[in-house]
Amino acid sequence: PVTTDVGPGLTGVVALETRVMWLDPSSGQLAYRGVPIEALASHMDFEGVAFLLISGRQPKEAPADFEVFRTRLRQSRAMPPDAVELIRSLDPRTHPMRLLRAGLSAVGCHELNVEDDLSGQRHWQELRVVGQVAALVAEICRHRAGLPAQPAREGCSLAEGVVAALTGREPAPDEVRALDLLWVLYAAHGLDAPTFTSMIVASCLADPYYNFVAGLSALRGPKTGGAAETVLEQLLPHRDAVTAEAWARRTIENGGIIAGFGHRAYHMPDPRVVMLRKEVAAMARDRDRSGLFDIARAVEMTATAALAARGIHINVNFYGALLFHLLGADPQLVPCLMAVGRMAGTTALVREALSTIRLYRPLSRYVGAPERLITGGPAR
């Protein structure tokens, strides 16, 4: 057994071995199944990356199997009417992550009928959850926009279906490419809090719907996916780069936090930022919103100059949140959209671990008062 000194938040603890993904905090290298993230972002869409993560093979290495995978992934978006009705029965102003958790729980009830035993484990093999979450997110987007329920167009990709729901129209190719890029970059990133939450539930041998609802709950937190909401809440109110720069400088001087900076894993800028910055710049320019990119750059440069010496660097949420916004997402929708990408990596990690996983049961170190006697009052 591995023994380790206790670090805050399990810092430095190795909880499992995996072939699914690798990141090096010192060099900033990130790879899925050995393929560098830069190559994946340039040459593969999300469905291809999901196949790679889950099967360990690239689409061109197994084209027939990939076609079967992609067809099943898209077909799994057919939602049980009860799940759609549940989302529609709730106030559209409800936070999207609450709607997603409720909807996914309802889908789980439908998939497993009245059974609630280890037979639910077979759903890790059927790969339905990834597509189901994409369908639920699309439905939530339509519900918040006041649009009627509508299934995804047959044969369209997961990204095409969600962009159509976000915009209320046929998606443009650059919008689909941008959402695919976001999901690829968010798909897997080691044992961050939402993924580790899912692994803990998996170690209990609970079915995927319990697992993903738990992971989604962790993703909502303001220290994880919820931080992307704060990025937009901080950046969108500024009218220009000058006021944004002044705000960033003042915030740092007063001990405040710039959302989208700081990372538990990296000791350098997040390697995914370069790709996202480039995509945000291009999309902002094409949509006559270059001012928003200028605001972001001013905040980034000011924060980097002030915080880099303290080991606090930009992370994926800074430009990731902006790209989701340029696709039509309001701040609250960002973690919900982010969740679709996370499904692929979590599914891959859990499927890999199921045959050998042990129930997670770390120990705690007691640091309270020494043994004491009961004082006062009569004995019973």
N, C-alpha and C positions, 0 to 999 in steps of 0.2 A: 504493500500500500504506500501511496505517496503521502508524505508528511510535509507540512509547510507551516511557517509562521503565519499567524492570522493577519491579513491585510484588510483595510477597509474595503467593503464591496468585493471581497474575494480576489483582490488584486494579486496577480501572479500565480493563481491556482490553475493547474491544468485539470480540467474536469473530464475530458474525453479525447480520444484520438480519432481523426477523420481524414478521409480522402476527398471530401466534397469541396472544400475551399481552404485557402491559405492566405494569411496576411502577415507581413513583416513590419512591425511598428517602427523599426529603425530606418529601413530603406523606403518604406511606403509602397512596397510591392503587394499587389492583390491579385489572386488568380482563382478561377473556378475550375476544378478538375485539372489543374496544371496549365490552363490557358490564361494568359495575362488579361486583366480586365480591359486594358486599352484595345486589345485585338477583338475581344467580344463586343465592346461598344461600337467598334467600327464595322464589324462584319456579320453580326448576328442580331436578330430581333429577340424579343422576350420569349416567345414560344420556343425558339431554338435553344436559348440559354436554359429554359426550364427543362427541356429534354436532356441537355448536357448535364445539368446539376443532378437530375433524378436518375438518369440511366447511366451516366458516366461516358456516354458516347456523343460525338458531334453529329449533327444531322446528316452531313455528307458521308459519314462513316457507316451509317445505317439508314439510308433514305426511306426504305419501305417501313421500317419501324417508326421512323419519325412521322411519316404521313399518318400512320395509325394513331400515334400519340396526339398529333395536332388535331385530328378529326374528333377524337374522344374529348380532348380538352375543350373544343368549341361546342360540342354537343352537350357537355355537362352544364352549359349555361341555362338550359331549360329549367325554369324555377317552378317548384310546387306552388299552386295558387295560394295556399295558406300562408306561405312565407311572404309573398307579395302583398297579400291582404293585411298581414300584420304590420308591415312597414307603412302601408297606406293609411292604417288606422291611427298612426302616431303623428303628433304635431310635426310638420316639416321643419320647424325651427329646432327640433331636438338635435343634439350634437350628432353628426353623422356616425361617429364611432359607436355611440349607443345604439343607433339604428342598425349598424352592421353587426354588432354583437347579438342583438335580438333576432335579426334576420338569420344569422348563421345558426343560432340555437334552434330556430324553427325548422330550418333545412335539415339539421341533424335529427330532429324528431321525425321528420318525414322519411328520411333515408333509413333509419333504424327501426321504424314503426314503433312497436311497443317493447322491443327487446332492448335491454341495457346490460350487456354482458361482453365477454371477450370476443364475441363474433364481430363486434364493431371494428376490430383490428383489421379486418379484410379491406376496409375502406382505404387504408394506406396503400394498398396495391391498385385500387381502382382509379386513383388520381383525380377524383371528381372535385375535390375541395378547391383547387386552384381556379378552375373555371367558374365554380359556384360563387366564390368570393368576387370575381370580376363581374358576374351578373348582378350580384347584390349591390355592389358599388354603383354600377350603372343605374340601377333602379332607384337608389338613394339620390343620385344626381338629378334624375328626372323628378322625383318627388319634391325635392327642395326647390326646383325651378318651376313647379306648378304644371309640369307636363304629365300627360297620361302614361300609364304603364305600357311598356312596349318591349317585346323580346328583341334580342340582337338579331340583325339581319343574318340570315343563314349563310354560312361560309365566311363571314367576315372575321378578322382576327380579334383577339381579346382587346388589343389597343384600339382598333377601329370602333368596336362596340362602345367602349367607355368614352372615347372622344366624342362620338356622336351624341351620347347622353349628356356630356358636359356642355356641348355647344348647341344642341338642338337642331343640328344640320349634318349633312354629309361631311365627314372630316377631310381636311386637306392632307396631302402626303407628308408635309413637314410636321404637322401636328401628331400624326400617327408615329412618325419616326422619333419625335421628342418623347412621347409617352413610353414607347418601347425602350428608349435609352434610359429613362428614369427607372423603369422597372428592372432593367438589367443591372444598373448600378446599385439598386437597393435590395437585390434578390438575396444576397448572402453576405454576412460580415462577421463570421465567428459567433461566439457565444455572448452577443449583446443581451441586454436584459429581456426583451421580448422572446428571443430565440431560446435563451436559457430557461425562461418560464415554460415554454413549450416542451423543452427537453425534460424538465422535472415532471410535468404532467404525463409525458410519454413513458417515463420510467415507472409510473403507476399502472401502466397498461390501459389507460383510458383511451376511448376511441378519438379519432381526429377532431370531432366537433368540440368535445371538451377541451382538447389541446389548443385548437386555434382560438377559441373564445378566450382562454386564459392568456395566450400570447397577444391577442388584440387588446386586452385590458392593460397589459404592460406597455404596449405601443402607444396607447393614448396618453401616458404620463408626460408631464412637462419636461422631464429629463430625457425622454426618448423621442418618439415621433411627434409628440405635442410641442417640442421645441421648434419644429418647422412652422407651426402656427405663429409662434412668437416672432419669428423672422419677419413674416409679412406684417404683423401688427406693428413692428418697429420701423420697417422700411416704407410702407405705403403712405403714411401721413406726410412725408417730406415733399416739399414742392420742387426742390432742386438739389444738386450735389453740394452746393455751398452750405445750405442749412443742414443737410444730412451729415456732412463732415463735422460741423460745429456740434451737432447733437452727439455724435460718436465720441468726440474728444471730451465733451462735458460729462457724458455718462461714465466713461472710463476713469476720469479724474475723481468722480464722486463715488467710485467703487461699485458702479453698476455693471450689469452683464450685457454684452452684445450677443444676441442669439445667433447661433450658427458658428460660434467659435468655441473651441475646446473639444477634446475627444479623449475617452478613456484608453483607447488603444494606441493612437498615433502620437509620436514625439516630433512630428513634422506635419506640414499641411497634408490634408486628406488627398490621396492621389486622384480621387474621382472628381475633385473640384475643377481641374483643368478642362475636362470634357464638358462639364456642365456650364462653366463660365462661357466657353465658346458658343455653346448652343443657345444660352440665354441672350448673348449679344446679338446673334443672328436673328433670333425670333423677335426680339425687341425692335431691332432695326426694321424688319419686314412689316411689323405691325404699328409702325410709327410710335413706338414707346421707348425710344432710345434713352429718354430722360430717366426712366426707371432703372435701366442698366447703369447709367452714370451715377445715380444715387447709390446703387449697390457697390459700385467700384470705389466710390469715395469712402463709404463706410468700411469696406474691406481693407483699403490701403491705410486708413487711419488706425483701425483696430490692429492690423498686422504690425505697424510701426510701434505701437504701444505695448502689445501683448506677446509678440514672438519671443522676446528675451526671457519671458516667464514660462515659456513652453506651451503657450496657448495659441493654437493655430486654427485656421478656418476649417470647417467640416462640410460634409456633403449637404447638410440641410440648408446652408446659406443660399446657394444658387439652385439647389433642388426645389426649395419652396417657391422661388421666383419662376422657375420653369413650369411648375404645376399651375401657378397663378396665370401665366401667359396663355396657358391652355384653357383658362376659364374657371379655375377653382378659386373659391373664396378661402380664407385662412382655415376655417374649420374642416373643409373637405380634404386638406392636404394629407393628414395622417391616414384617412380612409383610402385615398388613392395609393398612398405608399404601401398599404397593406397588401395589395394585389401582388406586387413584386416579392414581398416577404414570404408569401405562401410557397413559392417554388423552393427557396433555400431551406425553409423549415421542413417541408415535406422530404427533401433529399436527406437532411441530417437525421430525421427520425427514422426513415426507412433503413438507412445505413445502420443505425444503432439498435434497432428493435431486437435483433437476434442475440445481442450480447449485453444489452443495457441492464444495469442493476438499479434498484431503487435508490435515488439520491437520498443520502442520510448523513449530512455532515454533522459534526459535533459543535457544541458551543462551549465557550470558556467562561465560567462563572467569575464575575468580578464584583459581586455584591458583598453585603455584610457577612461576617462570620456567623457561625451557629449562635442563635440567641434563644433565651427562654421566653415563654409567654409571660407577659406582665399584666397585672390588673384583672379584675373580674373573677367570679367564682368558677371553680372547675365544673364541668358538666358531669 
